[in-house]
Amino acid sequence: MSDLIKHPIQPTYLDENNTLRFKQNEIVCFLLNTGEINLNMLAGMDFSAEDREQFAQLIGYSLSGFGELSYVSDETYETAKKMTRQGETEAQARIKYLEDTLTQVRSGLKIAAAAVFKIHPDDLES
């Protein structure tokens, strides 16, 4: 799958314990709970990190637990958080994440360039 096309992020809700969870897909949960495949078997199979991210959402993972999974990207987790906490659309949240990342990169490059050229960072053009 192209890196430009991402799986959609599932909406979140507060469960009965006030835990933010992704809305699970009942068909996916049915297949997981009644089939011959379990989570341990899936863990050993060769799936992309992006497919694993979406699967965790589809089975109703909590938002905080989702952020701790080794295969979840910062972009997906931070986007889901922004969607939930700030009420942004997925597109708005992804753009905000990428803008924040770009700002951090630019700041780091400004410091690095100043060190390389032995000038003060304030003397560089923005």
N, C-alpha and C positions, 0 to 999 in steps of 0.2 A: 504494500500500500504506500502511496506517496506520502512523504512527510508533510505535504501541504494539505492533505485531507486527513482530518482527525476524527476519531469517534466522538460522538456527542457526549456531553456530561449529563448524567442523570440528575433530575431535580432532587432536592433534599427536603426532609421534613423532621419535625421533632417527634420522637416516639413516646411511648407511655412513661419512659424514665427520663424524659427531657434530654435525650441523646440525639444529636443531629445524625441522621442516616440518609443514605441514598435510597430513593424509591426502588424497591426491588421489582424485578420482572418475574411474575408468577410462573410463566412457562419455563424460564431458565431454572428457577428454584425447584419446580416440579421435576424437571429432567435430572437435576443434581440429586434430589432427595429420593427418587424412585428408580433411578437407573443403576447401571453397573459401574459408573464412574463416580469417584469421590474426590474431595479436594486434594488428598495426598497423591492420588494418581495423576491429577492434573498438574500438580507442582513439578512432577518429574518429566512432563512432556514439553516439547519444544514449541512454545508459543511466544509471540512478540510481547514486549513489555506493554505496548499499547493495548493489545488484546487482553492481557492480564488486568490492566487498569480498568478497562470497561467491564470485565467479568466481575471484579470485586464490587463495582457499583451495582451491577445487575442483580447480585445476590444480597444487596442491602447492607453493605459494610457501613460502619459508622464513619463519619467524616474524619474524626481524629485518628481512628485506626487505619484508615485509608492512607493518611499522610505518613504513617510509619512503615508501610510496606516497601520493601527494597526496590521493587520494580516501578513504583509510582514516581513520575517526574515532578520536579518542583513546579513546572508550568501547569500541569494538570491539577495538582493539589491546590496551588495558590489560586488558580482560576475558579475551582469549585468553592473555595473559601470566600472569594470575592462575590461570587454569584449568591451565596447563601447569606453572608453577613451584610453585604452592601446592596443587595437586590439588583445587581447588574445582570444583563443578558450574558450569555456565554461569550459572544463576540466582544462586548464591552470589557468583560473581565480579562479575556485573553490579551486584548490590546493594552489594557492597563498594566498587566504583568510584563508584557514585552517592552512597554515604555519605561517601566521601572528598571528592568534589566539593562536596557540601553543606557539609561542615566548612570547606573553603576559602572558599566563598562567604560563610558566616556570619562567618568571621574578617575577611574584607575589608569586609563591611558594618559590622561592629563598629568598625573603624578609621574608615570613612567617616562613620558616624553620630557618633562622638566628635568628629571634626573639624568637622562641620556644627554640632553643638550646643556646641562648645568645652568639652568635658568630657574627662576621662581615660577611656580605654576600660575600665579596671577599675571605673569607677563605673556602667557600664551593666549592666543585669540580663542574665543569660545566657538 
